[in-house]
Amino acid sequence: MSDGPVFDYAHYEPGKHYGARNFSVDESTVAKWRSVYPNDDDPGVMPAGMLAMIVIDAVLTLNSPRPPGGVHGGQTFDIRRMPRIGETLRTDVWCLDKEVKKDRKWVRVRSETRAVGSNELLFTGVMTTLVAQ
Amino acid sequence: MQAQLTPSTKRVDFDTILKYAAVTNDYNPIHVDKEFAAKSPMGGIIAHGTMSVALIWQALKNTLGVQALNRILLEIKFVQPVRIDDDVTGGGELRPGSEPPVYDVWVRNAKGQDVIKGTATVKPVGTPA
């Protein structure tokens, strides 16, 4: 967790890039996932349920510290190719936009996840959060 | 294209929530600390929202095959939390006449209430993300 400014509503800047986070789709991590979801047993391909884990890990790490009480409101995943077991992924995060609607503070964060090495774009997403402060 | 997604169900007990927290490294006390959660506005433990999203992906995979996942645009909203010892089911229905095909997808609790709602679009081959 960083010692920088707090990621409250005021701090987010639409268009700003907040860095990147790597994630290794290794056998041990997939095995842990499969201990929760035994049906996610397709050989070679990462279980699709892990897509959310990758995005949230990147966003929560790069957009820290945050005030308590935030609520994950929605999520999109636009897939070009599912990651494969053994790949290392890099997820970049930007603030897409923010708005106050009916006294509620909403922030949308955009992500792009690529394969490290080839830089192949694998999937993109938008995470919508209700920010408490 | 199949009109109904083959559903996928999961029992969300506390042990499962703790395992999910360990896999995702998300130990938000609202998910793992019963005492904290009881005093929170939620009034008790709630499961990670993304835990249930996995059931929509499984339903899509069960129905369309794992290769089809490479062409999915999934857009979902979290409607209400999932409580301990609830059974949740992910599924969906094809919108008639939609082109490209769009499934209205959902995750529902044992009472039949939506906890997640959204759409899954099966993009044509070669569509950029």
Interface residues (C-beta under 8 A of the other chain):
Chain A: T29 K32 W33 S35 V36 Y37 N39 D40 D42 V45 P47 A48 G49 L51 A52 M53 I56 D57 L60 V71 H72 G73 G74 Q75 T76 F77 D78 I79 R80 R81 M82 L121 F123 T124 T128
Chain B: S8 K10 T16 K19 Y20 A22 V23 T24 N25 D26 G49 T50 M51 V53 A54 W57 Q58 L60 K61 V66 L69 N70 R71 I72 L73 L74 E75 I76 K77 F78 G118 P128 A129
